Amino acid sequence: MNVKALCLGAFALSIAGNASFAGALDAIDNLQPFYTDSSMKTLRPMPEFKAAFMATPVHTRDMMMRECQDAAQSKPYAEFCATVNALAGMK
């Protein structure tokens, strides 16, 4: 196998794969509906939070729930993840 082609393919995959490493919690647009202010300091009350969560696409919801289960990922989003985990328990 040509080493140059192999390296070029690995490089292409690493560039293409970088977008997939960004999580649902890293995208500001995904989190904005759950907060009352633009500084994203105050979460919406539970009924509004639940409505916003249910309005989120299923794929994004699943990603959020998975990321909130990861202790390292959820730490910066502790309050948000606590609310998401509470919603998961309500199902």
C-alpha positions in Angstrom: 0.0 0.0 0.0 1.2 3.4 -0.8 2.2 5.2 2.5 1.6 8.6 1.0 -2.0 7.7 0.0 -2.6 6.2 3.5 -1.4 9.3 5.2 -3.4 11.5 3.0 -6.5 9.4 3.7 -5.9 9.6 7.4 -5.5 13.4 7.2 -8.7 13.7 5.2 -10.6 11.6 7.7 -9.3 13.7 10.6 -10.4 16.9 9.0 -13.8 15.5 8.0 -14.3 14.0 11.5 -13.6 17.1 13.5 -17.2 18.3 13.0 -18.5 15.1 14.6 -16.5 15.7 17.8 -18.5 18.8 18.7 -21.2 17.8 21.1 -24.7 18.9 21.5 -23.8 20.8 24.6 -21.1 22.7 22.8 -23.4 24.3 20.3 -24.9 27.6 21.7 -27.9 27.3 19.4 -28.9 24.0 21.0 -28.8 25.5 24.5 -30.3 28.9 24.0 -34.0 27.8 24.1 -33.4 26.5 27.7 -32.3 29.8 29.2 -34.3 32.9 30.0 -31.5 35.4 29.2 -28.9 35.9 26.5 -26.0 35.4 28.9 -27.4 31.9 29.5 -27.2 32.1 33.3 -30.8 31.4 34.3 -32.6 28.2 33.2 -36.2 28.3 32.3 -38.7 26.9 34.9 -39.3 23.1 34.5 -42.5 23.3 32.5 -40.9 25.7 29.9 -37.6 23.7 30.0 -39.6 20.5 29.3 -41.5 22.1 26.4 -38.2 23.3 24.9 -36.6 19.9 25.4 -39.5 18.1 23.7 -39.4 20.6 20.8 -35.7 19.8 20.3 -35.1 17.2 17.5 -34.9 13.6 18.9 -31.3 13.2 17.7 -30.1 16.3 19.5 -32.1 15.3 22.6 -30.4 11.9 22.7 -27.0 13.5 22.2 -27.7 15.9 25.1 -28.8 13.0 27.4 -25.7 11.0 26.5 -23.4 13.9 27.1 -25.0 14.7 30.4 -24.3 11.1 31.5 -20.6 11.7 31.0 -19.2 13.3 34.2 -16.4 15.1 32.4 -18.6 16.5 29.7 -21.5 17.5 32.1 -19.4 19.3 34.6 -19.4 22.7 32.9 -23.2 22.3 32.3 -24.0 20.9 35.8 -27.3 22.8 36.3 -28.5 22.1 32.7 -27.6 18.4 32.9 -29.3 18.0 36.3 -32.5 19.3 34.7 -32.0 17.0 31.7 -31.4 14.0 33.9 -34.5 14.9 35.9 -36.5 14.9 32.7 -35.0 11.5 31.7 -36.4 10.1 35.0 -39.9 11.4 34.2 -40.3 9.3 31.1 
